[in-house]
């Protein structure tokens, strides 16, 4: 079976640019909970309607028994697509038959910041692990390198430091391995 090309997981491409967001202050974030395995179908339909959306997608590599490596682009947060639009955009998304329900996000600015951080980690090619929400750990910020300014929670996993970056509204996030020297505590 031929491999499908990677599809857009953010529309428009400048969705996280400050200029774009400043021009569209009337829009808010909606969390769309999809039916099982319908994230990409929903993204195609939203793209076709011109609706602004984001779905964090990561590369997943698996090896077949024959030794062949299979590469797939899978959603980081299963069953979630984030819509940036008005009430009409939400309504159109609900009529796609891909969405189970939609939640309005109360703090649009914080949601934007959290999604931007996830997108920066993916764009930088970080090896991310999906996590459910982590409650304990020190609040830290990356202080140098390409991820400078990324904030999250530091925790230890099997003796190694990891930075957990959350999307609070879905109580999930992603973590990556880090060096303690690259971090500063924040309060």
N, C-alpha and C positions, 0 to 999 in steps of 0.2 A: 504494500500500500504506500503511495507517495506521501511524503511529508507535506503538511500544509504550511504555507508561509505564516509568519507571525502577523497577527492582526493588531490594529491599533487598540491600546488599552487606556488611552487618554485622548479626549477630544474636547476642545481643540488642543493642538499640541502646546499652545501657550497658556493653557488653563491655570498654571501656577505662577505665571508672571504677575508681578505686582500691578503693572499697567492694565492688564486684562481684568484683574479682580477689581481694580478701582473703577473701571468702566461699567462693571456689572454688579454694583452693590445691592441691587434689588433682588438678586438671586440668593438662594440659600442652599445649604447642603441637605440632601435627603439620603438616608441609608436604605437601599433597596435590598431586601432579602429575597433571593431568587428561589425558584423551585430547584430541585436537585439537578446539578450539572447543567444549568442553563445560563451561567454567567456570560459565556462567549456569545450565545444566541442573543441575549439581552444587549450586549455591547454592540453587536451588528445592527440591531434594530434602533438603538439610540443613535448610532452613527448615521444611519439612514434618515432619521428624523431631524438631525442637526442638533440634538440635545448635548449639553456639556456633561461629561462623565469621567470617572476615573476608577480603574480596577487594578490594584497592584498585581502584576504578573511576574513570576520568577521562572527561571529555567530549572527544569527537573531532568536529570540524566539517570537512566536506568540501563543496566546491561542484561541483554538476553542470554539464555543459556549458550547460544551459539557464539557469544562474545561480542556481538554487534551492540553498539551503544545507541540507545534511543534518546532523542532529545524532545522534550515537550515543554510548552509554555503554559503554566498552570497558575490559577489565581492563588495569591498568598493567603487570602481569607476566603475560604470556601463559602459559596452562596451569598457573597456580598459584592455589590457594585454601588459606588457613590455617585449620586446625581447632583449636579450643580445647576439649579434652575428654579423656576417659579412653580406655582400650583398647577398650571397647565402642563408643564413638562412632567411633573409627578403623575398627573392623571394619564398622560400618554404612555408613560412607562408602565403603569398599572394595567393598561389595555393590551399590552404585548403578549399576555398569557405566559410570561416568564417570571413574573414577580408574585411572591406570596403576600408580602406586605411592605409598607414603606414607613420609615420613622423620620420625623423632622429632627434636625440637629439644632439644639438651643444656642450653642456658642459656635457660630460659623467661623470666626477668626481662629479659635483654637483648633477646630477641625481642619482648617486649611493648613495650619502650621504642622499638625501631626501627619497629614497626608503628604505634605511637601517633604518632610523628613524621610518617610518611607520611600518616596520616589527618589530622593537623593541617594539613599542606600542601594536601591536597585540599579540606578543609573551608574553608580560607581562600581558595580560588579561585585558587591559584597556577598559572601556566602552566608545567606540568611537562614535562620531556623524559625519556623512558625512556633508561637507560644500562645497559650491562654494567658490571661492577665497574671502578672507577677505582683504580689502585694508588698513584699519587703525588699529592701535594698537601699543603697545610697543614691540620691539624685545627683547626677553628674552631667558634664558637658565636655564634648571633644574640644580640645584646645589647639590642635594643630593638624595639619594634613588636609586632604581633600574633604574630610568630613567635619572640618572645624565648625563649631556651632551646634552640631547635633546634640540634643538633650535626651536623656533617658534615665533608666535605673540600672545600676551596676549590680550584678550578682555573680556568684561563683558556681560553676558547674564542673564537677570532676576536677577541681583544683585550678581551673582556668577562669579568667575574668571574662565576662560577657556583658554587653550593653544591650538592654531591652528597650526598644522604642515602641511605645504603645499607641494604639488608636482606641481611646477610652470608650467611645460610644459603642463599639462592638466587643469591648473587653478582651481584645486580642492584640497581638503585636508580633514583632520580629526581633530576633537577637543576632548579634554577631560577635565573634571573638575579638578582643581588644587587649591592648597593653595598658596597664595601670598608669604608666608615665604620660599617656596621651590624654588623661582626664583631669578635670578639676571639679571639686565639689560645688554644688549650688544649693542654696537654701530656699 
